[in-house]
Structure formats: C-alpha cells, structure tokens
Amino acid sequence: MIVKLCVLNSVRRKADRSLIMSFETLTEQSSHELHQLDEMFQQDCVIAIKPEETPFLDAEIKDLDSIDMDLEDNTKTPSKRLRNVLYRLYEKEDNGEFKDFYKSQMERIINHFKGKLD
C-alpha cells in the first residue's frame, strides 16, 4: 500500500461521467517512491480521500479491503455492448437507418483488424 499526503488540485468530468482527478504530493518524493507509483501505471487501484485532520475509521478501512475491483459489465455480451455503443454514436450522428450505419461501422472495425493481419 502506498500512502501519500497530497492536495487535490483539480477534478474534471469526462463524457462517460467518470472523473479525472489530479493530486500533488505535499513533500518531495524519492526516486524509489516514484518507481513504486510508476509500477502501478494504468492499473486499477483504490484511492481513499479524507481531509488530513480526519482519521480513517476501522470500518472505513474494512470497506477499502472489500471493494470489488471487477468493474466489467457481465450482464451484456461484448457484442451487445458494442452494438449499444454504436447505437449511441448513431443517435449523435443521425445518418439514415441504424441497420445501414451498424453494417458500415462493423465493416470498418473488421477491416481495421484485418489490416493488422497483413
């Protein structure tokens, strides 16, 4: 576990309603500490935020340990998820019939990956 005293510099909302949060450490960090964080680059992790003067309660620490990191949507197949995303894109672009839009987008995706086989 890595614990740092930080200040929250900014919070921005993304289109999917997730957040981008920026933190800055309040003390200098050694090369070793930077390496520890670099090892976690683009990995799912848990961040707990509280004001400095508010200690974590035992129940809160237990809650941290019980967080389910599997955020995948297991209720829909990947193909259904892709179709739903393409439908949302179709709604934004409104290009004729959805079935034609879907076929053209799927063909574009297929050709993209076929091109990687060459």
Phi, psi and omega in degrees: 000139178249126179239127180227144171273117187226168170241137177279114185272320182202155175223128177230142177269136176268169181300327181276008178075005170282176184239152167249120181244139180241127179241153175228130179290149181271351178232160176296149181242139180284168176300323179296317179294321176296318179298319178302315179290322179298327178295338181265003184307127178061025173258149173294139179209170179250132176238128177249129184239128174214153173300149185306323185277359182253110181287155175285135176277155179304319180297323179292320179295320175299318179300321178299318181291338184263004181293131178275115183275357179276095185264006181295143177276101183272002182274343180235146175288158177303323180293322177292322178297317179297316179300317179297318179296316178297324178295319178297320177296317177303317179300322180289320186269333176048065182251080176071216182280142180298320183298324177289317177300314180300312180299316182293320179292319178296320178298320179296317179295315180299314180297325178302311183282330174297323179297332179285345180279340181290000000 
